[in-house]
Amino acid sequence: MNVFPPFRRVPTSALAGLTAWVALATGSASRLETQAAPLDLAAALRVARVSGPLRKIADARETAGNGRVGESGQWPNPSIEWRRENLGSSLQPDIFATAYIPLDLTGRRLALRQATGAGRQRVQADAEAERRDAELAVARAWLHAAAANGARAVATRQLEALDEIASVDAARLREGLVSEAVGLRTQLEADRARVVLVTATGDAARAGAQLARLIGVRPDALPTLATLAAPAMPVAPDSNTVKAVALRARPEVRARESALREAQRRYTAERRGLIGDMQLQGGTKQTSGFMTGQIGLAMPFPLFNRNDAARQRSRGEYAEAQALRDDMLNQIEGGVGAAWRAYVASRGAAQAASTFDARGREIARIARVAYREGHVTLTELLDAERAATDALNTHLRWAADAWLSRLEFERALGARLDESSPLDLPLLSTLLTTGS
């Protein structure tokens, strides 16, 4: 009697997935058709752009920032005064009606208005950069969650395989075909795999909860994640082209350039603020029964306050804006160079790394067949199972790292994370010709 059952069993989850796929492909009207599609990376980005908290925070900060930069550039309001004098006396009342109109003869308000325009450009560029960072955070969370789900599936496969080996050796032990040490060893390996599965399950749950938070859904409403697969990796342009594209396309550069213009114009405005706004006065006056007109000019005299503190502050802010702009340019050159090298290295290893999954499964299959036929020992079989598991987990890490290298490369270039393809290197040709 053959007491050695087949080593490979199709998991229940795989059968359920196959059934769902067949039902959807054939247009079945069953309940499976109403189930949500797996959440892939593009779908996660799409949901996050609508309901993600980081995107909402960036939008709110842009609104508040536009309001802040606009406060100092607003034109002052004119004022109207009506006054009646000689109340409670035998004298005829004097009645005044006066309008006060501020005059910007020094051009300070005009410089502040120009600073406001540059400030709005800075706020918009900063918000765009913050949205890109938010999308990259969502992509990282999705990759982490998908890799954690994959690690849990690998741990499940390992537990099923070792449980099966342990049950076979337990049956063979009862028949005296193997030693007691062999039975204990296989059961020990199965129990270790069970503990690994518990850890993997917890990691997947925590990663899923973090992804749900970043895309703005409840953890219990998070759809099933799509399987993590390694991305295609197109040829990257040369490093000089990459740096030129980044310096032209990165919103951080536009933000720092706009901040420098804003600081320069505010410094100009404060230098003109030695004399404050003058005030033109005009109106009517009724006194002793006669209606007369009045006109006047009020000007603050720079005796105690000559705007020294404001000029010093704006001069320091201008110097800071220059330093931040120069530092940002250096940071982008270094960052895009590092991202380019990481992407090129990942692409160079893609051909070998993309086969880890298949080779790991083949190792396990060959070892099981050989063990069943008595050609390898239990130790060799367990080593092969461990090597297969390591290969599967390495494939998951490679897929996540390859995606991160692509995403961070695109982030360094300043290209937007596309809904259908998180990296679209052909966009570089558009970026290179834009504005030329």
Residue, then its C-alpha position, 0 to 999 in steps of 0.5 A: m500500500n502506498v502510504f506516501p500521499p502526494f506532496r503538492r496540494v492546491p490550497t483552498s484559497a487558490l481554488a477560490g481565486l480560480t473559481a472567482w476568475v472563471a466566474l468573472a471571465t464567463g460573465s456569470a451572474s453569481r455573487l462572485e461577480t459583485q466582489a471588488a476587484p483586487l486593489d493594485l498599485a494604480a487603483a490605490l493611487r487613484v483612491a488616495r487622490v480622492s480620499g487620502p488624508l495626505r492629499k487633503i492635507a496638501d490641498a488644505r495647506e495650499t489654501a491656507g498658504n495662498g491666504r497667508v501670502g495674500e494678507s500683506g499685499q492687499w490694498p488698504n481700505p479708505s475710511i469715512e468719518w462723520r463728526r458733529e461738534n459743539l454738542g450741549s452748547s449755545l454754539q451752532p453745531d459743526i458737522f464734518a464729513t471726511a474721506y481718508i484715502p491712503l496713498d502709496l507714493t513710495g511703491r511699497r504696496l506695489a512691491l508687496r503685491q509683486a511679492t504676493g504673486a511670487g508667493r502664490q507660485r511658491v505655495q502652488a509648487d510646494a503643494e505639488a511637491e507635497r502631493r507627489d510625496a504623498e503619492l510616493a508614500v501611498a505607493r510605498a505602503w501598497l508595496h509593503a502591504a502587497a509584499a507582506n501578503g506575499a510573505r504570508a502566502v509563502a509562509t502558508r505554502q511552507l507550513e502546508a509542505l512541512d505539515e505534509i512531510a511531517s504527516v508522511d513521516a509520522a505514518r512511516l514512523r508507525e510502520g517502522l520505516v524511519s527513526e523516531a528522530v526523523g519524526l521529531r525533526t519533521q514535526l519540529e520544522a512544521d511547528r517552526a513554520r507555524v510560528v513563522l506564519v503567525t508573524a507573517t500574518g501580523d505583519a500583513a495585518r499591520a501593513g494593510a491597516q497602514l495602507a488603508r489609512l493612507i488611502g482613506v478607507r476603513p481597515d475592514a473595507l480595504p479590498t484584497l490586494a493584487t499580487l505583487a509582481a516585478p515591474a518592467m524596467p525600460v532603459a533609462p536616459d544617460s545621467n546628464t539628461v536625467k539631471a537636466v530633466a530633474l532641474r527643469a521639472r521638479p516642483e521643488v526648484r520652482a518653489r525655491e526660485s519663487a521663494l527667492r523672488e518673493a523674498q527679494r520683493r519683500y526686501t524691496a518693499e521694506r526698504r521703501g517702508l522708511i516712510g509709511d503710507m500717506q493719507l489724502q483727506g477731503g470732505t465737507k464742513q458745516t460751521s456757523g450755518f455755512m457749508t465749506g470744503q476741507i482737504g488735507l494730507a497726513m504723512p507719518f514722520p520717520l522719527f522713532n520708527r524707520n522700519d529698521a527691524a522689518r528691513q533687517r528681517s527681510r534682508g535675512e529672509y532674502a539671504e535664507a532664500q538664496a541659501l535654500r535655493d542653492d541647497m535645493l539645486n545641489q540636493i536634486e543633483g545628488g538625489v537624481g544621480a543616486a536614484w538613476r544609479a539605483y535604477v540602472a543597477s536594479r535593471g541590470a539584475a532584473q533578468a536573474a532576479s525575476t526568476f527567483d520565484a520559478r527557481g524556488r518552486e522548482i527546487a522544492r518540486i525536485a527535492r520532494v520527488a527525489y525524497r519520495e523515491g529515496h534519492v535524498t535524505l530528510t536533511e537534504l529535503l528540508d534544506a531544499e524546502r528552506a532554500a525554496t522559501d528563501a528564494l520566494n521571499t527574495h523574489l518578493r523583496w526584489a519585486a518591491d525593491a524594483w518598484l521602489s527604484r522605479l518610483e523613486f527614480e520618477r519622483a527624482l525626475g519630477a514626473r507625476l505618478d501616473e494612474s495606469s503606470p507608476l513609471d512612464l519613462p517616455l514622458l521624459s521626451t515631453l519634459l525635455t521639449t516643454g518650454s523650449 
